[in-house]
Amino acid sequence: MKSRHLIALTVIVFLAFCKVNAQEKQVLFTVNETPVYASEFVRVYKKNLELVKDESQKDIDNYLDLFIKYKLKVTEAKALGLDKKQAYLREFESYKRQLSSNFLSNNEVTEKLIKEAYDRLTQEIDARHILVKIDKNAPEEQLKQAKDEIIKLRNRVLEEGFEAVKKDIHNGRTLFAEELGYFTAFRMVYDFETAAYNTNVGEWSQPFQTQFGYHIVYVNDKRENRGEVTVAHIMLTNKDGQDSESQEERINDIYKRIKQGEDFEALAKQFSEDKSSSKKGGRLNTFSAGQLSSEIFEEKAFGLERKGEITEPFKTEFGYHIVKLIDKKGLATFEEMENELKAKVKKDSRSVVINNSRINNLKEKYNVKDNPEALRYFTSILNENYYQRSWNTPENFEGKKVLFTINDKEVTYKEFADFLYNTQRRRQARQPFDKLAASNYKMFLESKLIQYQEENLEFENEEYAHILNEYRDGLLLFDLMESKVWNAAREDSIGLANYYKQHQDKYFFDTRADVIIASSVNKKDIKKVAKMLENNTSIDVIKQKINSEKNISVSFIKDTVTTSHQALPKGFNMQKGTSKVFKHNDAYSVVKVNTVLPKTQKAFEEAKGNVISDFQEYKEKKWLEELSNKYKVKLNKDVLKQVKQDLN
């Protein structure tokens, strides 16, 4: 029985492999005899399925139509030689380098660093430090002197205390003694961060080196990370030409209404000028410390403790705010932060750790073999001219000798000599020639290993190959569309004018009105305001009669608006005069329409942006018809049928 089950399982696995393998080779359609495989269509369809908002594009036949048009454009781009243009090649190579970096990391080391970073993020550290500043490439003698100096300073600070030593040594140039305040992971260079997190509260660390010099760090305190908050806000913006005092008066009036018991969310819907949040009662997306561009706003938000608690009005660089606490919680889970942490680790100074691990793995993977005589030889031919930027190889230079091999690829002495020739142009700290040769050799070997891996990555990693090919075609498409559609439409002034004349009924201004909108939580007050508006009483007079310095009952908006304005109900009738009192956004309102600006035809210049967009769409449609006639597309219906079965 076991034997029969094993045979059956083997057959199933074999058939599944054959099915996948067959799909890889099945031609779904051809464009001028060039095959497009079913596997590519299926992969792209599945990849974009969740991103497509238009339900019609999720239909396989409709999506296939778009895919064929896409391939027609790519075929035309190659026929025009756009893939040979220097600008295209430069941009593609730039993208290729960026993309490859996502596939070339040492994942095991990266994962360890990500977990370590999260553990550190759970705490914020308050610290001070002393630094003896020195370049890490300084001569050994100077580095030793700096190290000896930090050891002496550590002994002094243990005996005399930080403040006394700070007063004596801090000069802000070569010696630093500073209070750093609270920080957490990613705020300092990795070596410094590591020393701080490994030091107990109330203790000085042992001396350690970073790219800035030699340090000791003292930890004043460690506290739990403040986590993240969810708040709502009402904002009045700092508009150009806006009277700042008027905005301040308005925000104070709104604050008084909140203190009087009116609903925060309702007032946010009526008055907040942050359009992205006003419709949601002012609610913002949840954020953590350091995420917003306004430190003032963050501190005010994190300063709230109780749900429902609100701040007094305050000003930031963006305007005036009132903030209400909706929720407050601790640091997100590791799973929630993992992708964000991964991106930070790759940009942080931790990347040096990742790179060193990667290089060691590549040496083993690609069977790197060094020439033990090489460094001795290059040490012998380096001289003072290198630091004068005039060094060159001697007449009897052995350029053809093999420096090292990467698999079966030989790298010669001449290639390293060229590297040295170019690096002499950079400022480098003076050091013995054996160290100079060794440090440059390390950089050169790493660059060659990475270059070799990048060159072979397309053959080693299938996912990378697919993404690269999609971008290769997408970049071609952009250049093609720019020349054939977008620029052509913008520059065809006669065609644009004719298109406008033929379709001018599409381009118009909606009905607008010059209005006064009054709103209040109290229906009686709005009824009083309505009568006064009918009698043409000014807003200032109405405010004096209805509101007081301590009690703001009614707020006003005076503006030219369309029926889509947030303070107006859906379907509001733009009719001159004073409206009936109505309820909207959890408040009672009345509108006085002073002047109605009826729906009017847009002149060509007024509608030009929309005309260009529509004309581009028209030109693309006509152009695709030409491509369909130019290139023969042959669809394999049997393969399409199989694809539909597999996808459904």
C-alpha positions as CSV (number, residue, x, y, z in Angstrom):
1,M,0.0,0.0,0.0
2,K,2.8,2.4,0.9
3,S,4.4,1.7,-2.4
4,R,1.2,2.5,-4.4
5,H,0.7,5.7,-2.4
6,L,4.3,6.8,-3.1
7,I,3.9,6.1,-6.8
8,A,0.6,8.1,-6.9
9,L,2.2,11.0,-5.1
10,T,5.1,11.0,-7.4
11,V,2.8,11.1,-10.4
12,I,0.8,14.0,-9.0
13,V,4.0,16.0,-8.3
14,F,5.3,15.2,-11.8
15,L,2.1,16.3,-13.5
16,A,2.0,19.5,-11.5
17,F,5.6,20.2,-12.5
18,C,4.8,19.5,-16.1
19,K,1.8,21.8,-16.0
20,V,3.9,24.7,-14.7
21,N,6.7,23.9,-17.1
22,A,4.2,23.7,-20.0
23,Q,2.7,27.0,-19.1
24,E,6.1,28.6,-19.2
25,K,6.5,27.5,-22.8
26,Q,2.9,28.0,-24.0
27,V,2.5,31.0,-26.4
28,L,-0.6,33.0,-25.6
29,F,-0.3,35.3,-28.6
30,T,2.3,36.6,-31.0
31,V,3.0,40.2,-32.2
32,N,4.7,40.0,-35.6
33,E,5.7,36.4,-34.9
34,T,7.3,37.4,-31.6
35,P,5.9,35.1,-28.9
36,V,4.3,36.3,-25.6
37,Y,4.0,33.4,-23.2
38,A,0.9,32.5,-21.1
39,S,3.1,32.5,-17.9
40,E,3.9,36.2,-18.4
41,F,0.3,37.2,-18.8
42,V,-0.9,35.1,-15.8
43,R,1.9,36.6,-13.6
44,V,1.1,40.2,-14.5
45,Y,-2.7,39.6,-14.2
46,K,-2.3,38.1,-10.7
47,K,0.1,40.8,-9.7
48,N,-2.1,43.7,-10.7
49,L,-5.5,42.1,-9.7
50,E,-5.6,43.8,-6.3
51,L,-4.4,47.1,-7.6
52,V,-7.1,47.4,-10.4
53,K,-10.1,49.5,-9.2
54,D,-12.0,49.3,-12.5
55,E,-13.9,46.0,-12.2
56,S,-14.1,45.6,-16.0
57,Q,-10.3,45.3,-16.1
58,K,-10.5,42.3,-13.8
59,D,-12.3,40.4,-16.6
60,I,-9.7,38.3,-18.3
61,D,-10.7,39.2,-21.8
62,N,-10.7,42.9,-21.0
63,Y,-7.3,42.6,-19.3
64,L,-6.0,40.6,-22.2
65,D,-7.0,43.5,-24.5
66,L,-5.1,45.9,-22.4
67,F,-2.1,43.5,-22.3
68,I,-2.1,43.2,-26.1
69,K,-2.1,47.0,-26.5
70,Y,0.7,47.2,-24.0
71,K,2.8,44.7,-26.1
72,L,1.9,46.6,-29.3
73,K,3.4,49.8,-27.8
74,V,6.5,47.9,-26.7
75,T,7.0,46.5,-30.2
76,E,6.6,50.0,-31.7
77,A,9.1,51.5,-29.2
78,K,11.7,48.9,-30.1
79,A,11.0,49.3,-33.8
80,L,11.8,53.1,-33.4
81,G,15.0,52.2,-31.6
82,L,14.0,53.9,-28.3
83,D,15.8,51.1,-26.4
84,K,19.1,52.2,-27.9
85,K,18.9,55.8,-26.8
86,Q,21.6,56.9,-24.3
87,A,19.1,58.6,-22.0
88,Y,17.0,55.4,-21.8
89,L,20.0,53.3,-21.1
90,R,21.2,55.6,-18.4
91,E,17.9,55.6,-16.6
92,F,17.5,51.9,-17.0
93,E,20.9,51.2,-15.5
94,S,20.1,53.5,-12.6
95,Y,16.9,51.7,-11.8
96,K,18.7,48.3,-12.2
97,R,21.2,49.3,-9.5
98,Q,18.4,50.4,-7.2
99,L,16.4,47.3,-7.8
100,S,19.3,44.9,-7.4
101,S,20.0,46.3,-3.9
102,N,16.7,44.8,-2.7
103,F,17.8,41.4,-3.8
104,L,21.5,41.4,-2.8
105,S,21.3,41.8,0.9
106,N,22.4,39.2,3.5
107,N,18.9,38.3,4.7
108,E,20.0,36.4,7.8
109,V,22.1,39.2,9.1
110,T,19.4,41.8,8.2
111,E,16.8,39.8,10.1
112,K,19.0,39.8,13.2
113,L,19.5,43.5,13.0
114,I,15.8,44.2,12.5
115,K,14.9,42.2,15.6
116,E,17.6,44.0,17.6
117,A,16.4,47.4,16.4
118,Y,12.8,46.6,17.5
119,D,14.0,45.5,20.9
120,R,15.8,48.8,21.3
121,L,12.8,50.8,20.0
122,T,10.9,49.6,23.0
123,Q,13.0,51.9,25.1
124,E,14.0,55.6,24.9
125,I,17.4,56.5,26.4
126,D,18.4,59.8,28.0
127,A,22.2,60.1,27.8
128,R,25.2,62.4,27.8
129,H,28.6,61.7,26.2
130,I,32.2,62.9,25.9
131,L,33.9,62.7,22.5
132,V,37.5,63.1,21.4
133,K,37.0,63.9,17.8
134,I,39.4,62.3,15.2
135,D,39.1,61.0,11.7
136,K,39.0,57.2,11.7
137,N,41.6,57.2,8.9
138,A,44.1,59.2,10.9
139,P,47.6,57.8,11.4
140,E,47.9,55.1,14.0
141,E,49.9,57.3,16.3
142,Q,47.2,60.0,16.4
143,L,44.5,57.3,16.9
144,K,46.4,56.0,19.9
145,Q,46.7,59.5,21.4
146,A,43.0,60.0,21.0
147,K,42.2,56.7,22.6
148,D,44.6,57.5,25.5
149,E,42.9,60.8,25.9
150,I,39.3,59.3,26.2
151,I,40.6,56.8,28.8
152,K,42.0,59.7,30.9
153,L,38.8,61.7,30.5
154,R,36.8,58.6,31.7
155,N,38.9,58.4,34.8
156,R,38.5,62.2,35.4
157,V,34.7,62.1,35.0
158,L,34.4,59.2,37.4
159,E,36.3,61.3,40.0
160,E,35.3,64.9,39.2
161,G,31.8,64.5,37.8
162,F,30.4,65.4,34.3
163,E,29.7,69.1,34.8
164,A,33.3,69.8,36.1
165,V,34.9,68.0,33.1
166,K,32.5,69.6,30.6
167,K,33.3,73.1,31.9
168,D,37.1,72.3,31.6
169,I,37.3,70.5,28.2
170,H,34.3,71.2,25.9
171,N,35.4,73.4,22.9
172,G,32.9,72.2,20.2
173,R,35.7,71.3,17.8
174,T,38.0,68.5,19.0
175,L,36.5,67.9,22.5
176,F,32.8,67.5,23.2
177,A,30.9,67.0,26.4
178,E,27.1,67.1,25.7
179,E,23.7,66.3,27.0
180,L,21.9,64.4,24.3
181,G,18.4,64.1,25.7
182,Y,16.1,61.2,24.9
183,F,16.7,59.1,21.8
184,T,15.9,55.6,20.6
185,A,17.0,53.2,17.8
186,F,18.0,54.9,14.5
187,R,18.6,58.3,16.0
188,M,22.4,57.8,16.4
189,V,25.1,56.0,14.4
190,Y,24.9,52.3,15.1
191,D,28.1,52.0,17.1
192,F,27.1,54.8,19.4
193,E,23.5,53.4,19.8
194,T,24.9,50.0,20.7
195,A,27.2,51.4,23.4
196,A,24.3,53.4,24.9
197,Y,21.9,50.5,25.0
198,N,24.5,48.2,26.5
199,T,25.3,50.6,29.3
200,N,23.3,50.5,32.5
201,V,21.5,53.5,33.9
202,G,23.8,55.6,36.1
203,E,27.0,54.2,34.6
204,W,29.7,55.3,32.1
205,S,30.5,53.0,29.2
206,Q,34.0,51.8,28.4
207,P,35.7,53.9,25.6
208,F,34.5,53.0,22.0
209,Q,35.2,54.3,18.5
210,T,32.8,55.6,15.9
211,Q,33.3,57.4,12.6
212,F,33.5,60.6,14.6
213,G,36.2,59.6,17.1
214,Y,36.4,58.0,20.6
215,H,33.5,58.3,23.0
216,I,32.3,57.4,26.4
217,V,28.5,57.6,27.1
218,Y,26.6,57.9,30.4
219,V,23.0,56.8,30.6
220,N,20.8,59.1,32.7
221,D,17.6,57.2,32.3
222,K,15.8,54.6,30.2
223,R,12.0,54.8,29.7
224,E,9.3,52.9,27.8
225,N,8.7,54.1,24.2
226,R,5.7,56.5,24.1
227,G,4.1,54.5,21.3
228,E,1.5,56.1,19.1
229,V,-1.6,58.2,19.3
230,T,-4.8,58.8,17.3
231,V,-6.2,62.3,17.4
232,A,-8.7,64.5,15.7
233,H,-8.1,68.2,15.0
234,I,-9.7,71.3,13.9
235,M,-7.3,73.5,11.8
236,L,-7.5,76.9,10.4
237,T,-4.7,77.4,7.9
238,N,-2.2,80.3,7.4
239,K,-3.3,81.4,4.0
240,D,-1.4,84.0,2.0
241,G,-3.0,87.4,2.6
242,Q,-5.1,86.0,5.5
243,D,-5.5,88.1,8.5
244,S,-3.7,86.1,11.2
245,E,-5.6,87.8,14.0
246,S,-8.9,86.9,12.3
247,Q,-7.9,83.2,12.2
248,E,-6.8,83.3,15.8
249,E,-10.1,84.9,16.8
250,R,-12.0,82.2,14.8
251,I,-10.2,79.3,16.4
252,N,-10.8,80.8,19.9
253,D,-14.5,81.1,19.1
254,I,-14.6,77.4,18.0
255,Y,-12.8,76.4,21.2
256,K,-15.3,78.3,23.3
257,R,-18.1,76.4,21.6
258,I,-16.4,73.1,22.4
259,K,-16.1,74.1,26.1
260,Q,-19.8,75.0,26.0
261,G,-20.5,71.4,25.2
262,E,-20.9,71.4,21.4
263,D,-19.7,68.3,19.5
264,F,-16.0,68.4,18.4
265,E,-16.6,66.3,15.3
266,A,-19.5,68.4,14.1
267,L,-17.5,71.6,14.5
268,A,-14.6,69.9,12.6
269,K,-16.9,69.1,9.7
270,Q,-18.1,72.7,9.6
271,F,-14.9,74.7,10.0
272,S,-11.7,72.6,9.8
273,E,-9.7,73.7,6.7
274,D,-7.8,70.4,6.6
275,K,-9.8,68.9,3.7
276,S,-8.3,65.4,4.2
277,S,-9.7,65.1,7.7
278,S,-12.7,67.5,8.1
279,K,-15.2,65.1,6.6
280,K,-14.1,62.5,9.1
281,G,-14.8,64.8,12.0
282,G,-11.1,65.9,12.0
283,R,-9.7,62.4,12.6
284,L,-6.1,61.8,11.5
285,N,-4.3,58.6,10.8
286,T,-2.5,57.1,13.8
287,F,1.1,58.3,14.2
288,S,4.1,57.8,16.4
289,A,6.8,60.2,17.6
290,G,8.9,61.6,14.8
291,Q,6.4,60.8,12.1
292,L,4.8,64.3,11.6
293,S,6.6,67.3,10.3
294,S,5.5,69.5,13.2
295,E,7.2,68.8,16.5
296,I,4.8,71.3,18.2
297,F,1.7,69.3,17.1
298,E,3.3,66.0,18.2
299,E,4.1,67.2,21.7
300,K,0.6,68.6,22.1
301,A,-0.9,65.3,20.9
302,F,1.3,63.1,23.1
303,G,0.7,65.4,26.0
304,L,-3.0,64.4,26.1
305,E,-3.7,61.6,28.5
306,R,-7.5,60.9,28.7
307,K,-9.6,59.8,25.7
308,G,-11.7,62.8,24.7
309,E,-9.3,65.3,26.3
310,I,-8.7,68.4,24.1
311,T,-5.9,71.0,23.9
312,E,-6.4,74.7,24.1
313,P,-5.9,76.4,20.6
314,F,-2.2,76.5,19.6
315,K,-0.3,77.6,16.6
316,T,2.1,75.6,14.4
317,E,3.9,76.5,11.1
318,F,0.7,75.2,9.3
319,G,-1.9,77.2,11.2
320,Y,-4.1,77.2,14.3
321,H,-5.2,73.9,15.8
322,I,-7.4,72.3,18.5
323,V,-6.6,68.6,19.1
324,K,-8.7,65.9,20.7
325,L,-7.3,62.5,21.9
326,I,-9.2,59.6,20.4
327,D,-6.8,56.8,21.4
328,K,-3.3,56.2,22.8
329,K,-1.4,53.0,22.7
330,G,2.1,51.7,23.1
331,L,4.7,50.7,20.4
332,A,3.3,48.6,17.5
333,T,4.1,44.9,17.3
334,F,7.2,43.6,15.6
335,E,5.1,42.2,12.8
336,E,3.4,45.5,12.2
337,M,6.8,47.3,12.0
338,E,8.9,44.7,10.3
339,N,8.9,46.2,6.8
340,E,9.5,49.7,8.0
341,L,12.4,48.5,10.2
342,K,13.9,46.6,7.2
343,A,14.0,49.8,5.1
344,K,15.6,51.7,7.9
345,V,18.2,49.1,8.7
346,K,19.4,49.1,5.0
347,K,19.8,52.9,5.1
348,D,21.3,53.1,8.6
349,S,25.0,52.7,9.6
350,R,24.0,49.1,10.3
351,S,24.4,48.6,6.6
352,V,28.1,48.2,7.1
353,V,27.5,45.1,9.1
354,I,25.2,43.8,6.4
355,N,27.8,44.6,3.7
356,N,30.7,42.9,5.4
357,S,28.6,39.7,5.8
358,R,27.5,39.9,2.2
359,I,31.1,40.3,0.9
360,N,32.3,37.3,3.0
361,N,29.4,35.2,1.6
362,L,30.2,36.2,-2.0
363,K,33.8,35.3,-1.6
364,E,32.8,31.8,-0.7
365,K,29.9,31.6,-3.2
366,Y,32.0,32.7,-6.2
367,N,35.2,30.8,-5.1
368,V,37.4,34.0,-5.0
369,K,41.1,33.1,-5.2
370,D,43.7,35.8,-4.3
371,N,47.2,36.2,-5.5
372,P,49.3,36.4,-2.3
373,E,52.1,38.2,-4.1
374,A,49.8,41.0,-5.4
375,L,49.7,43.3,-2.3
376,R,53.5,43.1,-1.8
377,Y,54.0,44.1,-5.4
378,F,51.7,47.1,-5.3
379,T,53.2,48.2,-2.0
380,S,56.5,48.3,-3.7
381,I,55.4,50.5,-6.6
382,L,53.4,53.0,-4.6
383,N,55.3,56.2,-3.7
384,E,54.8,59.8,-2.5
385,N,53.5,60.8,-5.9
386,Y,50.2,59.1,-4.9
387,Y,49.5,61.8,-2.3
388,Q,50.5,64.5,-4.9
389,R,47.9,63.0,-7.2
390,S,50.6,62.3,-9.9
391,W,51.3,58.6,-9.3
392,N,51.5,56.2,-12.3
393,T,52.6,52.7,-12.9
394,P,56.4,52.1,-13.6
395,E,57.6,51.3,-17.1
396,N,58.1,47.6,-16.4
397,F,54.6,47.3,-14.8
398,E,53.3,43.7,-14.9
399,G,49.7,44.6,-15.9
400,K,48.7,41.2,-17.4
401,K,49.2,39.2,-14.2
402,V,46.1,37.9,-12.4
403,L,45.2,39.8,-9.2
404,F,42.4,37.5,-8.2
405,T,39.7,35.3,-9.8
406,I,35.9,35.3,-9.3
407,N,34.8,31.9,-10.5
408,D,36.4,31.7,-13.9
409,K,36.7,35.5,-14.4
410,E,40.2,36.8,-14.1
411,V,40.9,40.3,-12.7
412,T,44.3,41.7,-13.7
413,Y,46.9,43.9,-12.1
414,K,46.1,46.6,-14.7
415,E,42.5,46.9,-13.5
416,F,43.6,47.5,-9.9
417,A,46.3,49.9,-11.1
418,D,43.6,51.9,-12.9
419,F,41.5,51.9,-9.7
420,L,44.5,53.2,-7.7
421,Y,45.2,55.9,-10.4
422,N,41.6,57.1,-10.0
423,T,41.4,57.0,-6.2
424,Q,44.5,59.2,-5.8
425,R,42.3,62.1,-6.9
426,R,40.3,61.7,-3.7
427,R,41.6,63.1,-0.4
428,Q,42.9,60.3,1.7
429,A,44.6,60.3,5.1
430,R,48.4,59.7,4.8
431,Q,49.3,56.2,5.8
432,P,52.0,53.6,5.2
433,F,52.0,52.2,1.7
434,D,51.2,48.7,2.8
435,K,48.0,49.9,4.5
436,L,47.2,52.2,1.6
437,A,47.4,49.2,-0.8
438,A,45.4,46.9,1.5
439,S,42.5,49.4,2.1
440,N,42.2,50.1,-1.7
441,Y,42.5,46.4,-2.5
442,K,39.6,45.7,-0.1
443,M,37.4,48.4,-1.8
444,F,38.4,47.2,-5.3
445,L,37.6,43.5,-4.5
446,E,34.2,44.4,-3.0
447,S,33.3,46.5,-6.0
448,K,34.2,43.7,-8.4
449,L,32.3,41.1,-6.4
450,I,29.2,43.2,-6.3
451,Q,29.5,44.0,-10.0
452,Y,29.8,40.3,-10.7
453,Q,26.8,39.4,-8.6
454,E,24.7,42.2,-10.2
455,E,25.7,41.1,-13.7
456,N,24.6,37.5,-12.9
457,L,21.5,38.3,-10.8
458,E,19.1,38.2,-13.7
459,F,20.1,34.6,-14.3
460,E,20.2,33.6,-10.6
461,N,16.9,35.2,-9.4
462,E,13.7,34.7,-11.4
463,E,11.7,37.3,-9.5
464,Y,14.3,39.9,-10.1
465,A,14.4,39.0,-13.8
466,H,10.6,39.5,-14.1
467,I,10.6,42.9,-12.3
468,L,13.5,44.1,-14.3
469,N,11.9,43.1,-17.6
470,E,8.6,44.9,-16.6
471,Y,10.5,48.1,-15.9
472,R,12.6,47.7,-19.1
473,D,9.3,47.7,-21.1
474,G,7.6,50.3,-18.9
475,L,10.4,52.8,-19.4
476,L,10.2,52.3,-23.1
477,L,6.5,52.9,-23.0
478,F,6.9,56.1,-21.1
479,D,9.3,57.5,-23.7
480,L,7.0,56.3,-26.5
481,M,3.8,57.8,-25.0
482,E,5.6,61.1,-24.3
483,S,6.7,61.5,-27.9
484,K,3.6,60.0,-29.7
485,V,0.8,61.1,-27.4
486,W,1.4,63.5,-24.5
487,N,3.8,66.0,-26.2
488,A,2.1,65.5,-29.6
489,A,-1.2,66.5,-28.1
490,R,0.1,69.4,-26.1
491,E,2.0,70.8,-29.1
492,D,-0.8,70.3,-31.7
493,S,-2.4,73.7,-31.2
494,I,-4.7,73.4,-34.2
495,G,-5.8,69.9,-33.2
496,L,-6.5,71.1,-29.7
497,A,-8.5,74.1,-30.9
498,N,-10.6,71.9,-33.2
499,Y,-11.2,69.3,-30.5
500,Y,-12.4,72.0,-28.1
501,K,-14.8,73.4,-30.8
502,Q,-16.2,69.9,-31.4
503,H,-16.7,69.1,-27.7
504,Q,-17.1,72.5,-26.0
505,D,-20.3,71.4,-24.3
506,K,-18.1,69.3,-21.9
507,Y,-16.3,72.3,-20.5
508,F,-18.1,74.7,-18.2
509,F,-18.1,76.3,-14.7
510,D,-20.6,74.9,-12.3
511,T,-23.2,77.2,-10.7
512,R,-21.5,79.2,-7.9
513,A,-22.8,81.7,-5.4
514,D,-21.6,84.5,-3.1
515,V,-23.0,83.3,0.3
516,I,-23.1,83.8,4.0
517,I,-23.5,80.5,6.0
518,A,-24.4,80.6,9.6
519,S,-24.4,77.5,11.8
520,S,-25.0,76.6,15.4
521,V,-25.9,73.7,17.6
522,N,-28.9,75.8,18.8
523,K,-31.9,75.9,16.4
524,K,-33.4,79.0,18.1
525,D,-30.2,81.0,17.6
526,I,-30.1,80.1,13.9
527,K,-33.8,81.2,13.5
528,K,-32.9,84.6,15.0
529,V,-29.9,84.8,12.6
530,A,-32.1,83.9,9.6
531,K,-34.5,86.8,10.3
532,M,-31.6,89.2,10.7
533,L,-30.1,88.0,7.4
534,E,-33.5,88.5,5.7
535,N,-33.4,92.1,6.9
536,N,-29.9,92.5,5.5
537,T,-28.3,92.9,8.9
538,S,-24.5,92.8,8.7
539,I,-22.5,89.9,10.2
540,D,-20.7,92.1,12.7
541,V,-24.0,93.4,14.0
542,I,-25.4,89.8,14.2
543,K,-22.4,88.7,16.1
544,Q,-22.8,91.5,18.6
545,K,-26.4,90.5,19.3
546,I,-26.1,86.7,19.3
547,N,-22.5,86.0,20.5
548,S,-20.6,87.4,23.5
549,E,-17.0,87.4,24.6
550,K,-17.6,84.3,26.7
551,N,-20.3,82.5,24.7
552,I,-20.0,81.8,21.0
553,S,-23.4,80.5,19.8
554,V,-23.1,81.0,16.0
555,S,-20.2,80.8,13.6
556,F,-20.1,82.3,10.0
557,I,-18.6,81.5,6.7
558,K,-18.6,84.2,4.0
559,D,-17.3,83.0,0.6
560,T,-18.0,82.1,-3.0
561,V,-18.9,78.5,-3.1
562,T,-20.3,75.6,-5.3
563,T,-23.0,73.2,-4.2
564,S,-20.2,70.7,-3.2
565,H,-19.0,72.9,-0.3
566,Q,-18.7,71.0,3.0
567,A,-21.1,73.3,4.8
568,L,-23.9,72.8,2.3
569,P,-26.2,69.8,2.2
570,K,-26.3,67.6,-0.9
571,G,-28.6,69.1,-3.6
572,F,-28.7,72.6,-2.0
573,N,-30.7,75.0,-4.2
574,M,-28.5,78.0,-5.2
575,Q,-31.3,80.6,-5.2
576,K,-30.9,84.2,-4.3
577,G,-32.2,85.1,-0.8
578,T,-32.2,83.5,2.6
579,S,-32.8,79.7,2.8
580,K,-34.9,77.9,5.4
581,V,-33.1,76.6,8.5
582,F,-31.7,73.1,7.9
583,K,-29.7,70.5,9.8
584,H,-26.3,69.4,8.3
585,N,-23.1,68.0,9.8
586,D,-24.9,67.7,13.2
587,A,-25.7,71.4,13.4
588,Y,-28.4,73.9,12.3
589,S,-27.6,76.2,9.5
590,V,-29.0,79.0,7.3
591,V,-27.6,80.3,4.1
592,K,-28.0,83.8,2.6
593,V,-27.3,83.7,-1.2
594,N,-26.3,87.2,-2.2
595,T,-25.4,86.6,-5.8
596,V,-25.8,83.5,-8.1
597,L,-23.2,83.0,-10.8
598,P,-24.9,80.6,-13.2
599,K,-23.3,77.7,-15.1
600,T,-21.2,79.2,-17.9
601,Q,-19.2,77.9,-20.8
602,K,-15.4,77.8,-20.3
603,A,-13.3,79.6,-22.8
604,F,-10.6,77.6,-24.5
605,E,-7.8,78.9,-22.2
606,E,-9.9,78.3,-19.1
607,A,-10.6,74.7,-20.2
608,K,-7.2,74.0,-21.7
609,G,-5.9,71.6,-19.1
610,N,-9.0,69.3,-19.4
611,V,-9.0,69.7,-23.2
612,I,-5.3,68.5,-23.4
613,S,-6.1,65.5,-21.3
614,D,-9.2,64.5,-23.4
615,F,-7.3,65.2,-26.6
616,Q,-4.4,62.9,-25.5
617,E,-6.9,60.1,-24.8
618,Y,-8.4,60.6,-28.3
619,K,-5.0,60.6,-30.0
620,E,-3.9,57.5,-28.1
621,K,-7.1,55.6,-29.2
622,K,-6.4,56.6,-32.9
623,W,-2.8,55.7,-32.6
624,L,-3.6,52.2,-31.2
625,E,-5.8,51.6,-34.1
626,E,-2.8,52.3,-36.4
627,L,-0.6,50.0,-34.4
628,S,-3.2,47.2,-34.6
629,N,-3.1,47.5,-38.4
630,K,0.7,47.8,-38.5
631,Y,1.6,44.7,-36.4
632,K,-0.1,41.4,-36.8
633,V,-1.4,39.9,-33.5
634,K,-2.2,36.2,-33.5
635,L,-4.1,34.8,-30.5
636,N,-3.9,31.1,-29.5
637,K,-7.5,30.5,-28.3
638,D,-6.7,27.0,-26.9
639,V,-4.0,28.4,-24.6
640,L,-6.4,31.3,-23.6
641,K,-9.0,28.8,-22.7
642,Q,-6.6,26.9,-20.5
643,V,-5.4,30.2,-18.9
644,K,-9.0,31.1,-18.0
645,Q,-9.6,27.7,-16.4
646,D,-6.4,28.0,-14.3
647,L,-7.3,31.6,-13.2
648,N,-10.9,30.8,-12.4
